[in-house]
Amino acid sequence: MGTGLGSVVFVLYLLYALIMLPFCVLVGSRTSQRMGWMMSVPLLFLPLALLIALFIP
């Protein structure tokens, strides 16, 4: 890319993860630990996979 767009997207992902992590912990504490994991894996790791795919030529 060369314009620093990847760095901006990575910082935005970190901000997204910091916002979503307490939500997933809240869901896990109010329901079950398994449900918390079922919420957190797609909400946190799917955008990370898309971010990594952005860097693959």
N, C-alpha and C positions, 0 to 999 in steps of 0.2 A: 504494500500500500504506500508506504513512504511518507504519508502526510501526518502521521500520528493518530490517525483515526482508530487504529487498533488499541492504542493506549487509552483513548477516551472511552471506547466501548468497554474495555476491561475495568476502568474505574467505575463506570456506570453499573457494571455487573456486581462489583463489590458493594456498592451502595444498595443495590437491589437485594443482595444476599443479607446484608446487615439489617435491612428492613423486614425481610421475610423470615429470618431465623427466629426472632421472638414469637412471631405468629405461629410457626410450626411447634415451638416449645409449648405455647399456650394450648394448642389443639391436643398435643400429647399429654399435657397435664390434666386436661378436662375430660378426655376420653381414655384411650389406652396408649401405651408406649408404641404399640404396633401401628396404630392409626397415625400417630405423630410421624413415624418413619414413612408411612405410605403417603403422607402429605408432603414431607420435606424432600424426598428423593426426586419426584418430578418437578417440584417447584424450584429446587436449587440446582439440580444437576442437569436438567434438560437445557436450560439457558447456557450453562457452562459448556455442554457439548456443542451447542450451536456457536458459541464463542470460539471454541477450539477449531471447529470446522471453518470458521472465517479465515483462519490463518493458514489453512492447507491450500496450497496452490492448485 
